[in-house]
Amino acid sequence: MSKIENKILTDLVYEKLKVMIDDGVLIPGQKINKLELSQMLGVSQTPLNDALSRLAGEKFLEQRSRQGYFVRAFSDEELVALFEMRGALEGMAIRLCCENATADQIEELSDCFEGFIFPLNDKSYMEYVHADKTFHEKLIRYSGNPILWELSRTSGYMIKSNMKGLTRPPEETYPEHMAMIQALKDHDGDKAQQLMIQHHLRSRNVFRSKLKKKEPNIR
């Protein structure tokens, strides 16, 4: 019975740490203070160590010899690849939403961006960040494809690609989200998929531009 209880506790700690990474409580490059975390979460070192090892295996954390665990910071090259993957997977997710999502679920997706008035103040900006995450997560959930949902959770590609915050300003992405929502309401899977792919490739191009600036000038 204790093994089952330990596994459940490890799973809870694992999920909590993922949320802390996603919310920016644990920031890229930060060393994990195991004693502080165990006290904060009210758990012993055993489930914490198991959760940390699991997160390191999934590339959320980096384990350095004799130094401990660190929140992994993703390079611009990795972020290019992550946004390309998001375009592919979420493009299919939104297409499937057009086929499978209920009217209530589409309304939920539409409500994510309700009430934003630009320019955003600091509070509204953070609300937009949350709305953005919620919208993309719900799209995958409402696609009706359990493998897509499981892949998004276990690979954590959304968390990893969002670890530097919003890649582009809300003023730029808000109209894109509105266009996707309209395609959902119209049940236009082709258009919705195309819009989602373009949405993520534009974010990818931000990191591509950074990489080009780093390239040495060859004469």
Order of alpha helices (4+ residues) and beta strands (2+ residues): alpha-alpha-alpha-beta-beta-alpha-alpha-alpha-alpha-alpha-alpha-alpha
